[in-house]
């Protein structure tokens, strides 16, 4: 299946210039997607653009990932209501390096026929003099043409600086440079990038006479209209495991609504059309098993992080819902442990109080207020309703000491099936 055909059945085409599909039928095409280094990590929302490059390469074409070391210092106004804060050159350089490392997880750079490449537009802009840029680039696009772009019109009321107004010229020159130096014939991006991308096709045409193409993907939103790429609490979800743990990343996909899962499985996974159709049929028979969500969570977590991270996230999930063991709990990293039990009640216990061992009832009533009285604690223990680190407390005279500490600082107490609290030992 060709590139355009692949994107069509996956619902990943919003718009494309005339002749784009015909060009792909003629033979391999070199294409690029740009990434703005405004942070040291890409976000879940960037996965759509990454998947466009992945499909480009998988269908026999050459992908280029452009990281905007130069344009990142200006800021793209597309889809923004306010002007971005400008980053320093050092900040941009650091972000560019981090993003390059992330992109290497998805693209094949050693492929014999169509190896992926990563470029940084700072390399060709750093010595470009302002007067030369005005003469060689600015004269080819009229102000009227640039003003007509949605990215400009949507910002006029709130104010648009010349810096951001010039962004489409910079991005357009990127396309011209890649067409001239690497025979790049298509730029791909989100629907909000259509104005910038077509400014590039026009610049290439006017400077060289070459016909190049543009293709955009629909912007992904949730079924309730909210922006995709944030957790239910509104926090951004990053591809960097230090900023969003693999467990939290996995849970994001696992908690998708059925409607979102049915749409997103074609966009974010590499499953075939037949596999996806089969999953949808099976999911409809037993929605409570969440087969679509589990398939997306596995595919994406493994590719963004690793199989081991995915396995750990699945194991961590079983712990949260009461099926895990003490051994599994002890294997959790500190970040996963805190992510799983985020929001549960916490108590602080001085480490000196448990170094020589403390009676379980005293720990839960005297040193903390997990139970309101010793009588209540004893009754709960006698009825088998208290667990420490996922192990049921068998005796009212059990002793807890530092050997129970998880990650050197925590003890997990469970009352009944679903009531957890954390004892933080300092």
N, C-alpha and C positions, 0 to 999 in steps of 0.2 A: 504494500500500500504506500502511495506517495505521501509527501509531507502535507499537502493541502487536504487530501482525502482523510488522512489520519486526524487532522485537527477538526475537520467537519463533523465526523461521527462523535468526536469527544466534546462537541459544542464549544470549541475554542477559537472560533473566528467571529470577530465583530465586523471588520471591514478589511478590504484589500484593494489595491489599485488594479485597474484593468490590465489584463495580460499576465497577472501573477501566476495563476494556475497553469496557464499555457507554458510559461517559462520553466516551471518545475518539471513539466512533461518532456522538455527538450534535453534535460541532463542535470547533473549535480550543480547546486547553487551554493555560493558562499553568502552567509547571512550573519547579522549581528544583533545582539541585545545589549542595551546600556544599563549599567547599575550605578546608582548615585551613592557615593561613599559618605553619607551623612552620619553614619554610626560605624562602630567597629564590628558590627555583625549585620547580616541580612535578617529579615523578618519572615514570618510565615507567609505574609502577603507576597514576598518576592518569589515564592515557589512557583507561581504561575509563569513568570518570565523564565525561570530556570527550566521548567518543563518544556517551554517552547524551544529552547536550545537543545534539550535532550531529544525531543522528537525530530528536530532538524537533523541531528547527527545520526539518529537511529534509522532514518529514511535515506541515508547515503549522501547527505549534504555536509558542508563544512561549517561548523559553528564558531563564531567569535564572540567572546564575552568582553565587552568594553567596560572598564572601571574608570569612572570619570574623575581622575585626579585633578584635572583642570576645571571642568564644569562643576564639580563638587564644591569648588571654592566660590561659585557664583550662586547656585541654587536654582532649581527648576520651579517656575511658578505654577505648573500644571497641577490642577486639583488642590491648590492651596489658597486659603483665604487671606493669609498674611505672609509677609516676606520672611524668609528663613533667616536665622542668625548665621552670619558668615563664620566659617571655620578657618583656623590658621592652617598654613601649609603643613606644619608638622602633624596636626590632627588629621588632615586629609591623607597624608602619606601613611600614617599608622592604619587608618581605616582601609585604605586601598590594599595594603598587605594582608590584613585580616580577611577581607572579602575574597581576595584571590585564593587563599587557603580553603575557604568554604566552597568555592566553585569547583575546586579540584575533586570534591566528593562526587560530583554528578556527571562530569564530562570526561571523555576519554582523550587524553593528550598524547597517547602513544599509538593510536590507531594508524595503520599504514596508509589507508586511502584518504581518509578525511579527518585528520587529527584536529582536535579543538585547540584554539589559541586564546590567550588572554592578553589584552592590550590596555594601555593606560594613555588617555588622550593628553595627559600632561607632557608626554614625550614629544608631541608635535606642536603643542601650544607654548611651551616654555620659552622658545626663542622667537615667537611670532610677534613682531613689533605692531603696536597699535595702528600706526598709519598704514602699514602694509595690509593689516586685517581689514581696515575700512576700504582700501582700494581694491583688494583682491576678492573680498567676500561681501562686504556691506553693499556694494553697488549693484549686486545681482538680485537682491530682493527689495521690493519697494515697501515703503512704510504702510501703504494701503494693504498690501498683501499680508504683512505681518500683523497689522491691527485686526484683520478679519479672523484671526485664530481664536478659538474658544478660550484657550489658556490665557490670552490677553484680555478679551472682552469680559471674562468672568472676574477679572481683578481690577478693572478700571475704576469701579465705584469706590473700592477701599484703598486704591492707590497702588501704582505699579512703578517701581523704580526703573531707570534705564538699564541697570545691571540685570534685572530679571527679564526686561523686555528683549535684551540682546541674547538671551539664552538660546532661542531657536536658531540664531545665526551660528552659535558655537556648535550646537548639536548638528546643524546642517553641514558644517565644515567637517565634523567627524565622519559623516557619511561620504562626503567627497574624498577625504583622505583615504578612507578604507577602500573605496571604489578604485581609486588611482593606484594604491600600493598593494592591495590584496584582492582586487577584482571582486569586491563585495557588491552583491546585486540586490540584496533585500535587507531592510531593517524591520525588526519585529518588536512589539511592545504592547503595553496595555492600551485600552481604548482612549484613555486620557492623554496618550502620547501622539495621537493621530496628527495634531497640528504640527508638532515638532518634527515628526518623521516625514510628513509630506513637504515641509519646508526643505528638508534634506534632499528629497527626490527632485524638487524644483531647482535647488542649487546645483546639484550634479548635472542636471539637464542643461542648465544655462552655461555652466563652465566647460562642460566636456561634450555635450550632445548625446551622452550615454543615457539609455533608458534603464532606470532602476525601479525597484518596487517597494511597497510598504504593506505590512499586514499587522493588524491589531487583534488582540484577544479581549473578550468582554471583561469588564471589571467584576471581580467576584464579591458578592455580598451574601449575607445569610438570608434565609427565607423570610425573616422578620424585618429585613431592610437594614439591619445594623452592619457596620463595617466588618469585613472579614479580617482575621489575623490577630484578634484580641480575645482574651479569655472572657468568661462571663463577668469577671470583676473589672473588666476594662483594661487590664494590663497587656502590654505588648508581648507577643510571643516571638522569641528570637531563635535563630538556628544555632547560636553559640550555647553549648551546654552549661557554660558558666553563668549565663544570663537567664536561660530557661532550662531547667533540668529535663533530661530525657523522660522522666516520669510525668512531669507536668505537660510536656510536649505530647506524649502518648495519650494522656487523659483528654487533651483538647480534642483530638480526633475521635476518641472513644465516646465522647459526650455530644457529638453532633446529633441534631434532630434527624429523623428518618428522611425528611424531605431534603435537607442539606446533604446528607450522606449519599442519596440517590443521584444528586447533581455532581457532587465533588469527586466521586470515585472515578469518573472519567477524566477529570482534570488533573488530579494530583497523583494518580497511581500509574503504573506501567502495565496493569492488567489488560488483557486483550478484550475485544468487544464481546467475544463469546463467553469469556470468564465473567465479565461484568453482568451480562444478561442473565447468566445462570445464577449468580449471586443475588440479583434482584428478585428472581423467581423464588429462591429459597428463603430470602428475607421476608417476602410477603406472606409466606406460610407460617412463619414464627417470628414476628418482629421483636419479641422480647429477647430473643437470642442475639440480636444486634449484629448480624453477620456482616452487613455492609460497613458498619462502624469499625468492627474488628479488622476487616480486610484493609480498610484505608489506614488505620492506625499501625498495622504491621508493616505494610508496604512503605509508608512514608517515614516511620521511625527508623526502620532499618537503613534506608538510603540516606537520611539526614545524619543519623548517629551511627549505629552499628547493630548487628544481631545481638550482641551481648547486652547492649543498652535496652533493646526491645525486650529481651527475656527478663531482665531485671525489672523493667516497668510492669510487665505482666505479673511477675511474682509479687511486686509491691502492691499491685491492685488487689491481689487475692488476700493480702494481709489486711487491707483496709476493710474488706467486706467479710472478715471473720473466718476465712478459710485457710489463712496462712499459719505457719508454725513458728515456734520460738527460734528455730535454726534459721529460717528465712528472714525473720526480723533482725537477727544478729548480723546478717550479711548486708543489710542495707547501708548505703553511704549516709553520712550525716545529712546531706542535702535532700536525699530521697525521703529519709525518715521525717524531716521537718515538713517537707512538701505534703506527704501523705496525711500527716496529722495537724496540718495547718488549721488554726482556729479552735482546736480543742483546749479545754481548760488546763492551765499550767500552775504548778506550785514550785516554789524554790525551797530546796533542802540543803542545809550546810553539810558539806562533805564530812566534816568531823563527826557529825551525828550518826553516820552509818559505817564509818571505817571499821569499828569493832563489832558491827552487827546491831540491828534494831528490830524489835518485835514488830511484826506486820501490822498488828492492830494499832500500836503506838505510832507507826509511820503514817497510817491512813487517818488517824484522828488527832494525835497530839502534835506531830511535826507538820501535818497538813490538815486540811478540812475536807478530804475526799469523802469522808462520812461524817455526819453530824454528831454521832455518838459511838462509843465503843460497842454498845449493845447492837446497834445496827450493823456495824462492821462484822462482828462475830456471826450474826445471823446470816448475813450475805455470804460469808466464807463457808459456813456450815452447809448452806444450800448449793454450794458449787458455783456461786455467781461472781467470784473475783478471780481475775487472772493477772499475773505480773509477767510482762514480756511474752504474752501469748501462752503462758503456761498456767494452768489452773492451780490456785493455792489450795492445798489439801488440808492444811492444819491451821488452826487459830493461833498456834504458837510458832509459826514459821518465822525465820529470821532473814532479814534482807541486809546485804552488805555490798561492798564495792564490786564484787564479782558479778552483780546484776547490771552494772552500768553498760549502756549501749553507747558506742562512740565516745566512751569515757565520761559522759555527762548526763545521760538520760535513763529513766526507768519508765516504762509504759504500764499503766494500770488500766484495767478494763473492768467495768461494772456491768454485769448483764451482757447482752449481745452487742450493743452498739454504743455504749457510753464509755468514752475513753478520756483519760487525762494523762498529762506528762509531768513527771517529777524531774525537775532540772536540778542536778546536784552540782553545787559549786564549792 
